[in-house]
Amino acid sequence: MLEEYRIVGRRASEIAVSVERAVGAGELAPGQALPPMRELAARLEVNPNTVAAAYRTLRERGVIETAGRRGSRVRLRPAGTVRGSLRVEAPPGVRDLGEGNPDPALLPSLDGALAAAARAYAKRPGMYGEASVDPELEALVRAALDDDGVPAGPVAIASGSLDAIERVLVAHLKPGDAVAVEDPGWGALLDLVPALGLRPVPIALDDEGPLPDEVERALNAGARALVVTDRAQNPTGAAIGAARAEELRCVLAGHRGVLLIEDDHGHAIVDLPLHPLAGATDRWAFVRSVAKAYGPDLRVAALTGDAVTVDRVLGRQQLGPGWVSRLLQRAVAHLLATGAVDSDEVARAYGERRDALVQALTERGVEAHGRSGMNVWVPVSDETGAVARLLNAGWAVAPGARFRVAAPQGIRLTVSPLTAADIAPLADAVAAAAEPPRPMSYG
């Protein structure tokens, strides 16, 4: 407890180390309040600005969080604790529906693309000082974005969607700022936001995406950024339709200063049209990854946005990795140019499995969501019990805790590994697992 641990130090770095050491040792518990800055400064006989600097360092490291007049507290969950660790290992003989991976059979071969990139490299090796974005890939990406109605803007390349989103957030926000996030939503993003010292503000959604009233509430409460998924939302499969997009654009039009980030990771694996929100605010970014359609290990995502945002992302990238391997960029350009992925066929394959599972669950009286993409979300009253019962029945699924902030409990099932023969037995198992356990009778 705080009364049992004495924060020490004369310099900001020493004070920060003292607090961080106590948190790591469990002497300062998650959620525990730290003393007000002036009080601690008087106790340590230092300038209040020194304590303020220490607290700022701790926020940036994700050790503490600050909520206005309520002061500073130890974060409820350390920044290094990822939601991905809340997984269920599938023992031998158990089917794994929890990892969220695409079906390897639907991914294109990379042999030709990598060989083409190697041949191009042999003729002109990549060197320092060259453009960070491969010109062919940039042209292909921009043309596809134009076809989908995404506003004009420069293109940058990042190492996956999460890398792109992180770079955009850091380009505009500072520790302590609030970010509106979907709930349930992508677990990695829900970990990233507090790890950057930002405050996640959960917004509820339905099958059509974020609820406009929820977005309005979060923005009125001071959220400086909004992150939304256009299609194949993880974990619910939500997809923003035309009517919902118009409602959300109207809300955003009243908050032009908000940073809007759109994640279209479902591109090329869904057959629903894109209804972008980009341009509704002055600062925006639109991110499109190749992970689900072409392979997660390619680690390539394109982003566009307003000129200021993209310029900041590229400038900061130059001070870090410099660029995403142009060899990989050329390989992805080859895949796009040659039509290596039949998007209609991939969308049909995932859609048939997803729709069949949702229908089978509905027939068994189980609520299920999965409008697009490769996941089905099933609300349950006891997700720990449901996960355990499914594991015992031979199915490993993802617990909803990986994806929730304040949303009700649920489980996520990825349909990628399923065959038609799997649907009925899986639906039976989920229906049995989703029921609350019956009370024991001792009569």
N, C-alpha and C positions, 0 to 999 in steps of 0.2 A: 504494500500500500504506500501511498505518497508520504504518509506520516513516518513510515519506516525507512524511506529512502531519501537521502539528502542529495539534491542536485548540487554539483560542485563545478568550479571553473571560473576563470577570470576573463578569458577570451571567448568569443562566440563559438569558435571551433571546439574549445574544451567543454563548454556547456552542452553543445550538441552531442558530443561524444559521450558525455555523462548520461544524458537522457537515453541515447540509443543503446548504450551498454545495459542500462537498467531494463529497457523494454526487452532486449534480447535475453536477459537473464530471468525475466518474469517478475522482476521487482516492481515494475510499473505495468499494470494490467491493461489489456485492451479496453478502451472506452474510459479509462481513468483520466480525470481532469488534471491538467498541469496548472501550476500557479499563474495568476495574471502576471504579465511581463513586468509591470512596475513593482509588484510585490517581490518577485524573484530577484529583480535588480537590486532592491533595497537589502534583501537578505544576503546577496553575494557581494554587495558594495561595488556594483558596477553601473555603468550608464545604461538606462533602459534600451537605448539603441543597440547595445551589445546583445541583450536578451532577445530583442526583436530579430536581429540577424541570425541568432541561433535557432529561433523558432522557424524562421524562413527556410533555413537549411534543412531542418527536420521535415518541414512540409514537402520540400522539393524531393527529399529522399523517400517520401511516403511513410514516414514513421508516425507523424501526427497529422491531425486535420484541424482546421479552424472554422468555426461556424459563428461568425459575427459576435454578438454580445454573450453567447454561451461559452466563448473562450476556446482554448486549445485542448484537445484530448488525444490520447494515444489511439491510433487507428484501430478499429475493431478487428481488422485482419491485416497482417503484415503485407507490404507491397510485393514481396517475393512469393507469397502463397497463391498459386494460380488455381483457377477453378478447374483447369484440366486435370489437376490431381484428384478431383472428386470423380474418379472413373471406376468402373467395375471391370476387373480383369476377368476375361473369359477363360475358364479352365478348359482342359481338353474335353471335347464332346459338346461344348456349349457354343451356340451360334452368337457371333458378336455383332450386335446392331447399335453399338454405342459410340464408335469412334468417329462417325461422320465423314468417312472417306467416300470418294466416288467409286463407281464400279470399274476396276481395272480393264475389264473387257470393253468398256466404252471409251477408253482413252486412246488417243492415236499413237502409233509407233513414232519414236523420236529419231530413228536411224537416219532417215533421209534429211530431216531438218538439221540435225547435228552435223551430218556430213557436209551439207551445203554451207553451214556456218563455218566449218573448218576450211573448206575450199576458199571461201571469201577471205578468211583470216590469212590464209597462205599468200594471197595476192596483196592484201593490205592489212598487216597486223594493227590491232588497236594500240594507240599510244596515249601518253599524257597530253593534255591540252585539246583533245578532240571534243566534239559535242557529246554531251552525256546521253543523248537520245539518238538511237539509230534512225537515220532519215526514212528508210523504207517502213520501219515499224511505226514511226510517227505518222506517216501518211495513211497507212492502213487503219490505225486507231482513229485518227481524226475523221476519216471517211465514214467509218462505222458509227461514230458518235453523231456525225451530221445526219446520217440516215435515221437515227433514233431521236432526233430532235433535241440533243444536248447543245446548249449554246456554244458559240465559238469561243475558243480559248487555247492558250498554249498547252503543250503536252509534256508531262514529266513521267519518268519511269521509276518505280520503287520496288523493293523486294517483298512483294505481296501486299495484300489489302491492309493488314494491320500496320505495316511499316508506313504505308502512304497516309493512313489516318493519323498515326502518331505525328508524322512530320507536319501535317496540316494543323493539328491541334497546337503543337508547340510553336508554330509560326505566328499564332495569333493570341493565344491565351497565356495566363500566368498562374502559378500555383494559387489555389483558393477559388478560382473561377468555377462556375457550375456548368455542367454539360448535360443536356437532356439526352437520355438513352432509352431505347426500347426495353420493355420489361414484360415478359421474358425476352432476352436478347442474347447476342453472341457473347459467350463466356469470356473469350480473350479480350474483347473490348471492355467488358465490365471490369476486368482486372486492370487493363491499361489505364483507364481514366484516373482511378485513385493513385496508381503507381506514378503518374505524372504530377501528383499533388492537386489534381482537380477533383471537384465534387460531383459525383453522378446524381442526376435527378431522374428517377424512373418515370416513364410514360407508358401507359397501358396501350394495347393495340388489339385489333381483331383481325379477321382474315383479310381485310382490305388495308392493313397497315396501321400506323399510329393514329389514335383518335384525335381529331382536331381540338376538342375541348381540353384534352390532356396536354397537347402541345402548347395551346394558349396559356394554360395554367402554369406550365414550366417556364415559359418565356416571360410571363408577367411576374413570376417570382424571381427573375434575374438570371436565368440560364443564358450564358453568352454563346453557346453553341448547341446545335442539334445534329445528332447522327441518326440517319434513317437507312433502312434497307429497302431497295425498290422492289425486288422480287426474290423468291426462294429464301425468305427470312429464316434465319437460324435462331431458334429451333422450331418455329410454328408454321413455316411455309407460307406466311402471309405475302401478299403481292398488292402493291398500290394500284388501284384501278383509276380510270379517268375521272370519275366523280370525286373520289377521295383526294386525288392529286389536286384538283381544282380547289377543294376546301382547304387543303394544307397550304397551297400557294396564297390563298386569301389571308390565312393566319400569318404567314411569313411576311406578307406585304406590309403588315403593321409593325414589323420588327426588322427593318432593313439592316440594322446593325448586327444582327445575329449571324454567326458563322454557320453555314449549312454544309454538312458533309453527307453525300449519298454514296452508298455501297451497292454496286450492281454485280456482286460476285456470281449471281445466277445467270449472267449473260452466257448464251450458247447452250444452256441446259434446260431452259424453260421456253414454252411456246406462247407465253403471255406477252403482249406488247409492253414496252417501257413507257412510263408516263413520268418524265423527269420533273423535279422541282427546281432544278438549277436555274439561277437567274432571278429567283424570287427575292433574294437578299443581295446586298452589295458584295459580300465575301462568301464564296462558295467553292466547293471542290466536289468533283464527281470521280469516283474510283471504280475501276473495272479490272478484276483479276482474271488470270487464265487458269487458276488452280483447279476449279471444279471440272472444267471441260477438257483441259489439255494436260493436267497433271500438277499436283501440289508441289512437287520438287523443282519445278521450273522457277519458282520464286520470282515471278514477274507480274507486276500490276501497273497499269497505265492510269494516270490521273490528269484531269484537266480542271480548269477553274478560272476565276478572274485573274488578271495579269499580276496583281500584287501578290496573291496567294501563291501562285505557281513560281513566281520569281523568288519569293522567300524560301520555298521548299527547295528549289534548285540551288540557291545560294548556300543554305545550311548543309545540303547534301555534299557540296563540294568540300566542305570543311570536315566531313566524316569519311564515308566510303568513297566519295568522289563520284561514282556512277555504278549502276547495275551492269554487270558484265555484258559488254556488247556482243560477245559470242552468244549468250543466251538470248539477247534481244534479236539477233539475226535468226536464231533458230525459231523463235516465236513468230517472227515476220514470215518465215518460210511456211510455217504451219498455217498461218492466216491466209497467205497468198495462194496456197495450193488447196485450200478447203479441206484440210486434213480431218476436220470434225464435221460430221453431218448433224448439224444442230437439231434439225427436225426429228431425226431418228433418236438422238440422245434424249430429247425432251419427251418423245413418245415412250421410250423405254422406262424412264423414271416415272412418268405420269401414269402408266399402266399399273406399276407396282404400288405407287402411292395411293391412287384412286381405289384400287382393289382393296387395299388394307383399310382405308377410311370407310369404305362401304361395308366391309365385313364387320368392322367394329361397330358401326352404326346399327347394323342388323342385330347385333348382340346387346344393344342398349348402352354402348360406351361412346361418350363424346370424344371426337377426334378431329384434329385440325391438320390440313396439309393441302393448301390451295396450289402450291407450286414447289419445285425443287425436289430434294431427296429425303426430306425429313417429315415425320408425323409426330405431332405433339398431343399427348393424352393427359388431360387434367385428372388428378387422383387426389384422394383425401389423405393418403399416407404414402408418400413416394418411397420412403425407406423400406416399408413393408412390401410395396409393389415391386420394387427392384429385387428384393430378396426372393419373393415368390416366383418371379420370372426367371431368376437365375436358377432356382431349384427345378424349374420346368424346362430348362435348357436354353434360355435366351438371356443374353447380357444386353441391357439397355442403359442409356445415360440418365442418371438422376437429375431431376429438374433443378436441384440446388446449383448446378453448374451454370445455369442460365437465368436465375431469378435474383431480383433485388427485393421487391415487395409483392411480386405477383404470387397468386396461389400455386400450390404444389402441382407437379406434373412429371411426366417422363417423356424422353425423346427417343424415337425409334428411327434409325436410318434405313431406308428401303433398298439401298444399293445392293446388298448381298442376297436379296430375296428372289425366289422363283415363284411361279404361279402355285406350285404345290405347297409352298410355305404359308400362304396367306391364311387359310382356314385354321391350321393348328396354332399359328401365332395369335390370331384373333381370339381363339378360345383361351389361350394362356393369358393374354392381356385382360380379357373379360373377367377371368377368375382372379387375377392378381389385383385388379383395380377395385374389387369389392372390399369394403372394410371387413376386417376379421370378425367373425361371429363370436359373441361373448361365450365364455365357457359356462357350462351348467353343472352345478354341484348338487342338484336336487336328488 
